C-alpha cells in the first residue's frame, strides 16, 4: 500500500484478519505503514518551530528515550498502551512518569489534529498521579539557606524570594524587560504565550536590580561568578551543596511556593496573589499555598471561624 509492504501477521489467520481490518477502514493504512519513530521526527520538527526551545528539548528527551525503548521499526498500528506504561516505569517519580506518558500521548493527538491518523493507539491510557512538591520554607529557614549562599547566588535567591517568580523567569530576565516599576515579559516569552507576564518591582527588589542594570552587559542580568548566565543545572548544583549544610532539601522553586504561602498568611487575597504569580485564575494558587504546614496559622483561623459562628459557650 502506498508503495510500502505491510506485514499482516505471523500466520494466515492473523494476516486475513488484519487485511480485512485495513480494507474496512483505509484511513488506518497510514498507521500500518508509519513507524512510531517516523511520527516522532515529524512531531519534533513541528514542536521545534512552533514551541519554545525548552519545550522542544523536553519533548525530544522523552521521545528519544521512548523510541530507544520500543525500537525504530514498530508501526503505529502495532503500538499498545503497555509499551508506553512499561517504558514510563523506568522513571522513579510518578510525576515524571505522568510527564513522560503525557508527551507521548500529546504526539498522537497532534497526529490526529493534523489528520495523519484518525485514531490514537494509546487513547485513555492511565497515568500515575502527579505529586505536589511540598517544599515550603519559613522565613527562618530561608535565612539559614541565604547564610550559606555566596557571591552572585545571593541576589538571585533574594530576587526569587521577594518576587515569587519562576526560576526560569529570573534566569531569562534582561534589561529590556525592566520598565520603571515593572518587569514585563511579552506574551511570546511568558508561560502560556497568551498574556504578558508582569512582575512588580518593590523598593527591595529595585536595590537588587540596580547593580545588575549598571554593569552594561547585554543578555541575562543574573550571572554566576564567571560572568556567565545561570543555568538550571548550575543553580541546582549550588543548592544541593546548601542542602547538605542546612539539613533539608533546598530547591529554587521552593522560594515560589513559600512566596504564595507567606502571602496568604499575610492576608493577601487569592485574586491579587494569582496576578502577582502570573496565573490567569486562582486555581493554581492551591498548588503553591501549603497552609496545612503552618499549624499555628490554621489554629488561629480555626479560632476565628468558630468564634464567628457563635451560640456556644
Phi and psi in degrees as GROMACS dihedral restraints (atoms count N, CA, C in turn):
[ dihedral_restraints ]
;  ai    aj    ak    al  type     phi  dphi    fc
    3     4     5     6     1    53.1    20    10
    4     5     6     7     1    33.3    20    10
    6     7     8     9     1    79.7    20    10
    7     8     9    10     1     5.8    20    10
    9    10    11    12     1  -120.8    20    10
   10    11    12    13     1   141.5    20    10
   12    13    14    15     1   -83.1    20    10
   13    14    15    16     1   133.2    20    10
   15    16    17    18     1  -110.6    20    10
   16    17    18    19     1   125.3    20    10
   18    19    20    21     1   -78.8    20    10
   19    20    21    22     1   119.2    20    10
   21    22    23    24     1   -91.3    20    10
   22    23    24    25     1   -25.8    20    10
   24    25    26    27     1   167.5    20    10
   25    26    27    28     1   175.7    20    10
   27    28    29    30     1   -86.6    20    10
   28    29    30    31     1   -14.9    20    10
   30    31    32    33     1  -145.1    20    10
   31    32    33    34     1   174.0    20    10
   33    34    35    36     1   -61.6    20    10
   34    35    36    37     1   -41.0    20    10
   36    37    38    39     1   -62.2    20    10
   37    38    39    40     1   -47.2    20    10
   39    40    41    42     1   -62.5    20    10
   40    41    42    43     1   -40.7    20    10
   42    43    44    45     1   -64.0    20    10
   43    44    45    46     1   -42.6    20    10
   45    46    47    48     1   -65.8    20    10
   46    47    48    49     1   -40.2    20    10
   48    49    50    51     1   -61.1    20    10
   49    50    51    52     1   -45.4    20    10
   51    52    53    54     1   -67.6    20    10
   52    53    54    55     1   -38.6    20    10
   54    55    56    57     1   -61.1    20    10
   55    56    57    58     1   -47.5    20    10
   57    58    59    60     1   -66.9    20    10
   58    59    60    61     1   -35.0    20    10
   60    61    62    63     1   -62.2    20    10
   61    62    63    64     1   -43.2    20    10
   63    64    65    66     1   -69.4    20    10
   64    65    66    67     1   -35.8    20    10
   66    67    68    69     1   -70.0    20    10
   67    68    69    70     1   -32.2    20    10
   69    70    71    72     1   -70.3    20    10
   70    71    72    73     1   -29.9    20    10
   72    73    74    75     1  -138.6    20    10
   73    74    75    76     1    90.6    20    10
   75    76    77    78     1   -66.7    20    10
   76    77    78    79     1   -16.2    20    10
   78    79    80    81     1   -67.2    20    10
   79    80    81    82     1   -19.2    20    10
   81    82    83    84     1   -82.7    20    10
   82    83    84    85     1    -6.4    20    10
   84    85    86    87     1   -60.3    20    10
   85    86    87    88     1   -41.4    20    10
   87    88    89    90     1   -57.2    20    10
   88    89    90    91     1   -40.4    20    10
   90    91    92    93     1   -68.7    20    10
   91    92    93    94     1   -26.4    20    10
   93    94    95    96     1   -80.8    20    10
   94    95    96    97     1   -24.0    20    10
   96    97    98    99     1  -105.3    20    10
   97    98    99   100     1   -10.2    20    10
   99   100   101   102     1  -101.5    20    10
  100   101   102   103     1   132.3    20    10
  102   103   104   105     1   -84.6    20    10
  103   104   105   106     1   156.8    20    10
  105   106   107   108     1   -62.4    20    10
  106   107   108   109     1   -34.5    20    10
  108   109   110   111     1   -62.3    20    10
  109   110   111   112     1   -46.1    20    10
  111   112   113   114     1   -61.1    20    10
  112   113   114   115     1   -41.8    20    10
  114   115   116   117     1   -62.7    20    10
  115   116   117   118     1   -42.9    20    10
  117   118   119   120     1   -61.4    20    10
  118   119   120   121     1   -35.7    20    10
  120   121   122   123     1   -69.5    20    10
  121   122   123   124     1   -38.8    20    10
  123   124   125   126     1   -64.8    20    10
  124   125   126   127     1   -44.2    20    10
  126   127   128   129     1   -64.4    20    10
  127   128   129   130     1   -44.9    20    10
  129   130   131   132     1   -65.2    20    10
  130   131   132   133     1   -34.9    20    10
  132   133   134   135     1   -62.5    20    10
  133   134   135   136     1   -38.5    20    10
  135   136   137   138     1   -69.1    20    10
  136   137   138   139     1   -44.4    20    10
  138   139   140   141     1   -61.2    20    10
  139   140   141   142     1   -40.6    20    10
  141   142   143   144     1   -60.0    20    10
  142   143   144   145     1   -34.1    20    10
  144   145   146   147     1   -85.1    20    10
  145   146   147   148     1   -39.2    20    10
  147   148   149   150     1  -103.4    20    10
  148   149   150   151     1    -4.9    20    10
  150   151   152   153     1  -127.1    20    10
  151   152   153   154     1   170.9    20    10
  153   154   155   156     1   -69.3    20    10
  154   155   156   157     1   154.5    20    10
  156   157   158   159     1   -55.1    20    10
  157   158   159   160     1   -38.9    20    10
  159   160   161   162     1   -63.9    20    10
  160   161   162   163     1   -38.2    20    10
  162   163   164   165     1   -65.7    20    10
  163   164   165   166     1   -42.6    20    10
  165   166   167   168     1   -61.2    20    10
  166   167   168   169     1   -47.1    20    10
  168   169   170   171     1   -63.5    20    10
  169   170   171   172     1   -38.1    20    10
  171   172   173   174     1   -65.3    20    10
  172   173   174   175     1   -46.6    20    10
  174   175   176   177     1   -66.5    20    10
  175   176   177   178     1   -39.2    20    10
  177   178   179   180     1   -63.1    20    10
  178   179   180   181     1   -42.0    20    10
  180   181   182   183     1   -62.0    20    10
  181   182   183   184     1   -46.6    20    10
  183   184   185   186     1   -68.7    20    10
  184   185   186   187     1   -43.4    20    10
  186   187   188   189     1   -69.6    20    10
  187   188   189   190     1   -35.0    20    10
  189   190   191   192     1   -63.9    20    10
  190   191   192   193     1   -40.0    20    10
  192   193   194   195     1   -64.2    20    10
  193   194   195   196     1   -40.3    20    10
  195   196   197   198     1   -65.0    20    10
  196   197   198   199     1   -44.7    20    10
  198   199   200   201     1   -64.0    20    10
  199   200   201   202     1   -38.0    20    10
  201   202   203   204     1   -62.5    20    10
  202   203   204   205     1   -30.7    20    10
  204   205   206   207     1   -79.1    20    10
  205   206   207   208     1   -41.4    20    10
  207   208   209   210     1   -96.2    20    10
  208   209   210   211     1   -15.7    20    10
  210   211   212   213     1    93.6    20    10
  211   212   213   214     1   161.0    20    10
  213   214   215   216     1   -86.5    20    10
  214   215   216   217     1    -7.5    20    10
  216   217   218   219     1  -102.8    20    10
  217   218   219   220     1   -11.6    20    10
  219   220   221   222     1   -67.6    20    10
  220   221   222   223     1   131.9    20    10
  222   223   224   225     1   -82.3    20    10
  223   224   225   226     1   154.2    20    10
  225   226   227   228     1   -56.6    20    10
  226   227   228   229     1   -41.5    20    10
  228   229   230   231     1   -66.5    20    10
  229   230   231   232     1   -19.6    20    10
  231   232   233   234     1   -94.9    20    10
  232   233   234   235     1    -6.2    20    10
  234   235   236   237     1   -74.4    20    10
  235   236   237   238     1   135.6    20    10
  237   238   239   240     1  -116.7    20    10
  238   239   240   241     1   158.6    20    10
  240   241   242   243     1   -60.0    20    10
  241   242   243   244     1   -33.9    20    10
  243   244   245   246     1   -63.7    20    10
  244   245   246   247     1   -29.0    20    10
  246   247   248   249     1   -60.6    20    10
  247   248   249   250     1   -39.5    20    10
  249   250   251   252     1   -75.6    20    10
  250   251   252   253     1   -45.7    20    10
  252   253   254   255     1   -67.0    20    10
  253   254   255   256     1   -39.7    20    10
  255   256   257   258     1   -61.5    20    10
  256   257   258   259     1   -42.0    20    10
  258   259   260   261     1   -66.2    20    10
  259   260   261   262     1   -42.4    20    10
  261   262   263   264     1   -64.0    20    10
  262   263   264   265     1   -26.4    20    10
  264   265   266   267     1   -72.2    20    10
  265   266   267   268     1    -5.8    20    10
  267   268   269   270     1   -68.4    20    10
  268   269   270   271     1   -21.5    20    10
  270   271   272   273     1   -88.1    20    10
  271   272   273   274     1   132.3    20    10
  273   274   275   276     1   -71.2    20    10
  274   275   276   277     1   -42.1    20    10
  276   277   278   279     1   -80.7    20    10
  277   278   279   280     1   135.2    20    10
  279   280   281   282     1   -66.6    20    10
  280   281   282   283     1   -30.6    20    10
  282   283   284   285     1   -64.4    20    10
  283   284   285   286     1   -41.0    20    10
  285   286   287   288     1   -66.6    20    10
  286   287   288   289     1   -38.8    20    10
  288   289   290   291     1   -61.1    20    10
  289   290   291   292     1   -41.3    20    10
  291   292   293   294     1   -60.9    20    10
  292   293   294   295     1   -45.4    20    10
  294   295   296   297     1   -61.8    20    10
  295   296   297   298     1   -43.3    20    10
  297   298   299   300     1   -61.4    20    10
  298   299   300   301     1   -49.2    20    10
  300   301   302   303     1   -64.5    20    10
  301   302   303   304     1   -39.3    20    10
  303   304   305   306     1   -61.8    20    10
  304   305   306   307     1   -39.4    20    10
  306   307   308   309     1   -69.2    20    10
  307   308   309   310     1   -41.1    20    10
  309   310   311   312     1   -64.5    20    10
  310   311   312   313     1   -42.7    20    10
  312   313   314   315     1   -63.7    20    10
  313   314   315   316     1   -38.6    20    10
  315   316   317   318     1   -62.7    20    10
  316   317   318   319     1   -37.0    20    10
  318   319   320   321     1   -61.0    20    10
  319   320   321   322     1   -44.2    20    10
  321   322   323   324     1   -70.7    20    10
  322   323   324   325     1   -37.1    20    10
  324   325   326   327     1   -64.7    20    10
  325   326   327   328     1   -36.7    20    10
  327   328   329   330     1   -61.8    20    10
  328   329   330   331     1   -41.2    20    10
  330   331   332   333     1   -63.3    20    10
  331   332   333   334     1   -34.4    20    10
  333   334   335   336     1   -69.6    20    10
  334   335   336   337     1   -43.6    20    10
  336   337   338   339     1   -60.1    20    10
  337   338   339   340     1   -36.0    20    10
  339   340   341   342     1   -84.5    20    10
  340   341   342   343     1     1.5    20    10
  342   343   344   345     1    64.1    20    10
  343   344   345   346     1    29.3    20    10
  345   346   347   348     1   -75.5    20    10
  346   347   348   349     1   -39.5    20    10
  348   349   350   351     1  -131.4    20    10
  349   350   351   352     1   167.0    20    10
  351   352   353   354     1  -114.6    20    10
  352   353   354   355     1    11.2    20    10
  354   355   356   357     1  -154.2    20    10
  355   356   357   358     1   159.2    20    10
  357   358   359   360     1  -108.3    20    10
  358   359   360   361     1   116.5    20    10
  360   361   362   363     1   -66.0    20    10
  361   362   363   364     1   -16.8    20    10
  363   364   365   366     1  -117.6    20    10
  364   365   366   367     1    25.5    20    10
  366   367   368   369     1   -57.4    20    10
  367   368   369   370     1   144.3    20    10
  369   370   371   372     1    65.0    20    10
  370   371   372   373     1    21.7    20    10
  372   373   374   375     1   -66.0    20    10
  373   374   375   376     1   139.3    20    10
  375   376   377   378     1   -83.9    20    10
  376   377   378   379     1   137.7    20    10
  378   379   380   381     1  -119.2    20    10
  379   380   381   382     1   144.3    20    10
  381   382   383   384     1   -62.4    20    10
  382   383   384   385     1   150.1    20    10
  384   385   386   387     1   -69.4    20    10
  385   386   387   388     1   141.7    20    10
  387   388   389   390     1   -74.7    20    10
  388   389   390   391     1   139.1    20    10
  390   391   392   393     1   -99.9    20    10
  391   392   393   394     1   132.5    20    10
  393   394   395   396     1   -70.0    20    10
  394   395   396   397     1   142.0    20    10
  396   397   398   399     1   -83.6    20    10
  397   398   399   400     1   104.1    20    10
  399   400   401   402     1   -86.9    20    10
  400   401   402   403     1    46.1    20    10
  402   403   404   405     1  -105.9    20    10
  403   404   405   406     1   109.3    20    10
  405   406   407   408     1  -134.6    20    10
  406   407   408   409     1   140.7    20    10
  408   409   410   411     1  -113.4    20    10
  409   410   411   412     1   138.4    20    10
  411   412   413   414     1   -75.4    20    10
  412   413   414   415     1   161.4    20    10
  414   415   416   417     1   -53.7    20    10
  415   416   417   418     1   -36.1    20    10
  417   418   419   420     1   -66.5    20    10
  418   419   420   421     1   -42.0    20    10
  420   421   422   423     1   -63.9    20    10
  421   422   423   424     1   -38.8    20    10
  423   424   425   426     1   -65.6    20    10
  424   425   426   427     1   -37.6    20    10
  426   427   428   429     1   -63.1    20    10
  427   428   429   430     1   -35.5    20    10
  429   430   431   432     1   -65.3    20    10
  430   431   432   433     1   -41.8    20    10
  432   433   434   435     1   -62.6    20    10
  433   434   435   436     1   -47.9    20    10
  435   436   437   438     1   -63.6    20    10
  436   437   438   439     1   -31.8    20    10
  438   439   440   441     1   -63.3    20    10
  439   440   441   442     1   -30.2    20    10
  441   442   443   444     1   -95.5    20    10
  442   443   444   445     1    -0.9    20    10
  444   445   446   447     1   -86.3    20    10
  445   446   447   448     1   148.5    20    10
  447   448   449   450     1  -135.3    20    10
  448   449   450   451     1   160.0    20    10
  450   451   452   453     1    57.5    20    10
  451   452   453   454     1  -143.3    20    10
  453   454   455   456     1   -64.8    20    10
  454   455   456   457     1   -12.1    20    10
  456   457   458   459     1   -69.3    20    10
  457   458   459   460     1   -29.1    20    10
  459   460   461   462     1   -62.0    20    10
  460   461   462   463     1   -54.5    20    10
  462   463   464   465     1   -61.8    20    10
  463   464   465   466     1   -31.4    20    10
  465   466   467   468     1   -65.0    20    10
  466   467   468   469     1   -46.6    20    10
  468   469   470   471     1   -64.9    20    10
  469   470   471   472     1   -40.9    20    10
  471   472   473   474     1   -60.6    20    10
  472   473   474   475     1   -41.2    20    10
  474   475   476   477     1   -63.9    20    10
  475   476   477   478     1   -43.0    20    10
  477   478   479   480     1   -62.6    20    10
  478   479   480   481     1   -43.9    20    10
  480   481   482   483     1   -67.1    20    10
  481   482   483   484     1   -38.2    20    10
  483   484   485   486     1   -86.4    20    10
  484   485   486   487     1   -18.8    20    10
  486   487   488   489     1  -110.6    20    10
  487   488   489   490     1   -22.8    20    10
  489   490   491   492     1    68.7    20    10
  490   491   492   493     1    17.4    20    10
  492   493   494   495     1   -74.5    20    10
  493   494   495   496     1   165.0    20    10
  495   496   497   498     1   -71.9    20    10
  496   497   498   499     1   142.8    20    10
  498   499   500   501     1   -54.2    20    10
  499   500   501   502     1   -36.8    20    10
  501   502   503   504     1   -62.7    20    10
  502   503   504   505     1   -37.0    20    10
  504   505   506   507     1   -65.7    20    10
  505   506   507   508     1   -40.3    20    10
  507   508   509   510     1   -64.8    20    10
  508   509   510   511     1   -40.9    20    10
  510   511   512   513     1   -68.3    20    10
  511   512   513   514     1   -30.3    20    10
  513   514   515   516     1   -89.4    20    10
  514   515   516   517     1    -8.5    20    10
  516   517   518   519     1   -61.5    20    10
  517   518   519   520     1   127.9    20    10
  519   520   521   522     1  -126.8    20    10
  520   521   522   523     1   169.2    20    10
  522   523   524   525     1   -57.4    20    10
  523   524   525   526     1   -36.2    20    10
  525   526   527   528     1   -67.8    20    10
  526   527   528   529     1   -15.9    20    10
  528   529   530   531     1   -85.1    20    10
  529   530   531   532     1   -14.9    20    10
  531   532   533   534     1   -90.7    20    10
  532   533   534   535     1   121.4    20    10
  534   535   536   537     1  -130.7    20    10
  535   536   537   538     1    95.1    20    10
  537   538   539   540     1    54.4    20    10
  538   539   540   541     1  -105.7    20    10
  540   541   542   543     1   -97.4    20    10
  541   542   543   544     1     8.8    20    10
  543   544   545   546     1  -130.8    20    10
  544   545   546   547     1   150.3    20    10
  546   547   548   549     1  -109.8    20    10
  547   548   549   550     1   124.5    20    10
  549   550   551   552     1  -126.3    20    10
  550   551   552   553     1   118.9    20    10
  552   553   554   555     1   -98.0    20    10
  553   554   555   556     1   123.7    20    10
  555   556   557   558     1   -62.9    20    10
  556   557   558   559     1   162.1    20    10
  558   559   560   561     1   -51.3    20    10
  559   560   561   562     1   -40.9    20    10
  561   562   563   564     1   -72.4    20    10
  562   563   564   565     1    -6.1    20    10
  564   565   566   567     1  -115.4    20    10
  565   566   567   568     1     6.0    20    10
  567   568   569   570     1  -109.7    20    10
  568   569   570   571     1   159.5    20    10
  570   571   572   573     1   -66.6    20    10
  571   572   573   574     1   130.8    20    10
  573   574   575   576     1    95.7    20    10
  574   575   576   577     1   -26.2    20    10
  576   577   578   579     1    55.7    20    10
  577   578   579   580     1    31.3    20    10
  579   580   581   582     1  -118.4    20    10
  580   581   582   583     1   -35.4    20    10
  582   583   584   585     1  -128.8    20    10
  583   584   585   586     1   157.1    20    10
  585   586   587   588     1   -68.4    20    10
  586   587   588   589     1   146.4    20    10
  588   589   590   591     1   -98.8    20    10
  589   590   591   592     1   122.0    20    10
  591   592   593   594     1  -114.5    20    10
  592   593   594   595     1   128.9    20    10
  594   595   596   597     1  -119.2    20    10
  595   596   597   598     1   129.1    20    10
  597   598   599   600     1   -85.4    20    10
  598   599   600   601     1   135.7    20    10
  600   601   602   603     1   -97.0    20    10
  601   602   603   604     1   106.9    20    10
  603   604   605   606     1   -81.2    20    10
  604   605   606   607     1   172.8    20    10
  606   607   608   609     1   -60.4    20    10
  607   608   609   610     1   -39.2    20    10
  609   610   611   612     1   -67.8    20    10
  610   611   612   613     1   -40.7    20    10
  612   613   614   615     1   -65.8    20    10
  613   614   615   616     1   -37.2    20    10
  615   616   617   618     1   -60.9    20    10
  616   617   618   619     1   -38.8    20    10
  618   619   620   621     1   -65.4    20    10
  619   620   621   622     1   -28.9    20    10
  621   622   623   624     1   -72.3    20    10
  622   623   624   625     1   -40.6    20    10
  624   625   626   627     1   -78.7    20    10
  625   626   627   628     1   -31.6    20    10
  627   628   629   630     1   -54.0    20    10
  628   629   630   631     1   -49.9    20    10
  630   631   632   633     1   -61.3    20    10
  631   632   633   634     1   -33.0    20    10
  633   634   635   636     1   -73.1    20    10
  634   635   636   637     1   -34.7    20    10
  636   637   638   639     1   -73.3    20    10
  637   638   639   640     1   -23.9    20    10
  639   640   641   642     1   -87.3    20    10
  640   641   642   643     1    -8.5    20    10
  642   643   644   645     1   -77.0    20    10
  643   644   645   646     1   -12.5    20    10
  645   646   647   648     1    79.4    20    10
  646   647   648   649     1    -0.5    20    10
  648   649   650   651     1   -80.3    20    10
  649   650   651   652     1   144.5    20    10
  651   652   653   654     1   -88.3    20    10
  652   653   654   655     1   162.5    20    10
  654   655   656   657     1    91.7    20    10
  655   656   657   658     1  -163.7    20    10
  657   658   659   660     1   -55.9    20    10
  658   659   660   661     1   141.0    20    10
  660   661   662   663     1   -77.2    20    10
  661   662   663   664     1   -41.5    20    10
  663   664   665   666     1   -84.5    20    10
  664   665   666   667     1   121.0    20    10
  666   667   668   669     1  -134.0    20    10
  667   668   669   670     1   156.6    20    10
  669   670   671   672     1   -81.0    20    10
  670   671   672   673     1  -173.5    20    10
  672   673   674   675     1   -65.9    20    10
  673   674   675   676     1   -17.5    20    10
  675   676   677   678     1   -93.7    20    10
  676   677   678   679     1     4.6    20    10
  678   679   680   681     1    80.7    20    10
  679   680   681   682     1    12.0    20    10
  681   682   683   684     1   -99.9    20    10
  682   683   684   685     1   148.8    20    10
  684   685   686   687     1   -59.4    20    10
  685   686   687   688     1   141.5    20    10
  687   688   689   690     1   -64.0    20    10
  688   689   690   691     1   139.6    20    10
  690   691   692   693     1  -108.3    20    10
  691   692   693   694     1   162.0    20    10
  693   694   695   696     1   -58.7    20    10
  694   695   696   697     1   -43.7    20    10
  696   697   698   699     1   -68.7    20    10
  697   698   699   700     1   -36.6    20    10
  699   700   701   702     1   -65.2    20    10
  700   701   702   703     1   -41.8    20    10
  702   703   704   705     1   -65.7    20    10
  703   704   705   706     1   -43.6    20    10
  705   706   707   708     1   -60.3    20    10
  706   707   708   709     1   -41.2    20    10
  708   709   710   711     1   -61.9    20    10
  709   710   711   712     1   -45.4    20    10
  711   712   713   714     1   -65.3    20    10
  712   713   714   715     1   -40.0    20    10
  714   715   716   717     1   -72.4    20    10
  715   716   717   718     1   -28.5    20    10
  717   718   719   720     1   -63.7    20    10
  718   719   720   721     1   -38.2    20    10
  720   721   722   723     1   -66.7    20    10
  721   722   723   724     1   -39.6    20    10
  723   724   725   726     1   -66.6    20    10
  724   725   726   727     1   -36.3    20    10
  726   727   728   729     1   -56.8    20    10
  727   728   729   730     1   -41.8    20    10
  729   730   731   732     1   -64.9    20    10
  730   731   732   733     1   -31.1    20    10
  732   733   734   735     1   -81.2    20    10
  733   734   735   736     1   -37.4    20    10
  735   736   737   738     1   -90.1    20    10
  736   737   738   739     1   -16.8    20    10
  738   739   740   741     1    85.7    20    10
  739   740   741   742     1    10.9    20    10
  741   742   743   744     1  -145.2    20    10
  742   743   744   745     1   162.0    20    10
  744   745   746   747     1   -72.1    20    10
  745   746   747   748     1   133.0    20    10
  747   748   749   750     1  -120.0    20    10
  748   749   750   751     1   121.0    20    10
  750   751   752   753     1  -130.9    20    10
  751   752   753   754     1   152.6    20    10
  753   754   755   756     1   -63.2    20    10
  754   755   756   757     1   -37.7    20    10
  756   757   758   759     1   -67.7    20    10
  757   758   759   760     1   -18.2    20    10
  759   760   761   762     1   -60.7    20    10
  760   761   762   763     1   -29.9    20    10
  762   763   764   765     1   -65.1    20    10
  763   764   765   766     1   -38.0    20    10
  765   766   767   768     1   -68.6    20    10
  766   767   768   769     1   -43.9    20    10
  768   769   770   771     1   -59.7    20    10
  769   770   771   772     1   -44.4    20    10
  771   772   773   774     1   -65.1    20    10
  772   773   774   775     1   -38.7    20    10
  774   775   776   777     1   -57.8    20    10
  775   776   777   778     1   -46.4    20    10
  777   778   779   780     1   -65.8    20    10
  778   779   780   781     1   -46.4    20    10
  780   781   782   783     1   -62.6    20    10
  781   782   783   784     1   -48.7    20    10
  783   784   785   786     1   -65.8    20    10
  784   785   786   787     1   -33.7    20    10
  786   787   788   789     1   -64.8    20    10
  787   788   789   790     1   -42.8    20    10
  789   790   791   792     1   -67.1    20    10
  790   791   792   793     1   -37.8    20    10
  792   793   794   795     1   -62.1    20    10
  793   794   795   796     1   -32.8    20    10
  795   796   797   798     1   -86.8    20    10
  796   797   798   799     1    13.7    20    10
  798   799   800   801     1    72.0    20    10
  799   800   801   802     1    23.0    20    10
  801   802   803   804     1   -72.1    20    10
  802   803   804   805     1   128.2    20    10
  804   805   806   807     1   -70.4    20    10
  805   806   807   808     1   155.1    20    10
  807   808   809   810     1   -63.7    20    10
  808   809   810   811     1   -34.2    20    10
  810   811   812   813     1   -66.3    20    10
  811   812   813   814     1   -47.9    20    10
  813   814   815   816     1   -62.4    20    10
  814   815   816   817     1   -41.7    20    10
  816   817   818   819     1   -64.6    20    10
  817   818   819   820     1   -38.0    20    10
  819   820   821   822     1   -61.9    20    10
  820   821   822   823     1   -38.0    20    10
  822   823   824   825     1   -69.3    20    10
  823   824   825   826     1   -41.2    20    10
  825   826   827   828     1   -62.7    20    10
  826   827   828   829     1   -31.3    20    10
  828   829   830   831     1   -93.9    20    10
  829   830   831   832     1    -1.7    20    10
  831   832   833   834     1    85.1    20    10
  832   833   834   835     1    25.9    20    10
  834   835   836   837     1  -104.0    20    10
  835   836   837   838     1   150.2    20    10
  837   838   839   840     1   -83.4    20    10
  838   839   840   841     1   -18.2    20    10
  840   841   842   843     1  -147.2    20    10
  841   842   843   844     1  -179.7    20    10
  843   844   845   846     1   -87.4    20    10
  844   845   846   847     1    -6.0    20    10
  846   847   848   849     1   -62.8    20    10
  847   848   849   850     1   -38.6    20    10
  849   850   851   852     1   -69.8    20    10
  850   851   852   853     1   -17.9    20    10
  852   853   854   855     1   -59.7    20    10
  853   854   855   856     1   -32.8    20    10
  855   856   857   858     1   -62.1    20    10
  856   857   858   859     1   -22.1    20    10
  858   859   860   861     1   -75.2    20    10
  859   860   861   862     1   -18.4    20    10
  861   862   863   864     1  -115.2    20    10
  862   863   864   865     1   -25.5    20    10
  864   865   866   867     1   -86.3    20    10
  865   866   867   868     1    90.4    20    10
  867   868   869   870     1   -92.4    20    10
  868   869   870   871     1    61.5    20    10
  870   871   872   873     1   -66.1    20    10
  871   872   873   874     1   -24.4    20    10
  873   874   875   876     1   -61.7    20    10
  874   875   876   877     1   -20.5    20    10
  876   877   878   879     1   -82.3    20    10
  877   878   879   880     1   -12.9    20    10
  879   880   881   882     1  -101.8    20    10
  880   881   882   883     1    87.4    20    10
  882   883   884   885     1   -63.3    20    10
  883   884   885   886     1   -42.1    20    10
  885   886   887   888     1   -62.5    20    10
  886   887   888   889     1   -41.9    20    10
  888   889   890   891     1   -62.4    20    10
  889   890   891   892     1   -46.3    20    10
  891   892   893   894     1   -66.8    20    10
  892   893   894   895     1   -32.0    20    10
  894   895   896   897     1   -63.2    20    10
  895   896   897   898     1   -43.5    20    10
  897   898   899   900     1   -64.8    20    10
  898   899   900   901     1   -40.5    20    10
  900   901   902   903     1   -65.0    20    10
  901   902   903   904     1   -37.8    20    10
  903   904   905   906     1   -64.1    20    10
  904   905   906   907     1   -41.5    20    10
  906   907   908   909     1   -63.2    20    10
  907   908   909   910     1   -41.0    20    10
  909   910   911   912     1   -65.1    20    10
  910   911   912   913     1   -42.1    20    10
  912   913   914   915     1   -64.8    20    10
  913   914   915   916     1   -46.9    20    10
  915   916   917   918     1   -69.1    20    10
  916   917   918   919     1   -33.6    20    10
  918   919   920   921     1   -68.6    20    10
  919   920   921   922     1   -31.1    20    10
  921   922   923   924     1   -72.0    20    10
  922   923   924   925     1   -26.0    20    10
  924   925   926   927     1   -74.2    20    10
  925   926   927   928     1   -45.8    20    10
  927   928   929   930     1    71.5    20    10
  928   929   930   931     1  -178.6    20    10
  930   931   932   933     1    87.9    20    10
  931   932   933   934     1    -5.5    20    10
  933   934   935   936     1  -125.2    20    10
  934   935   936   937     1   131.6    20    10
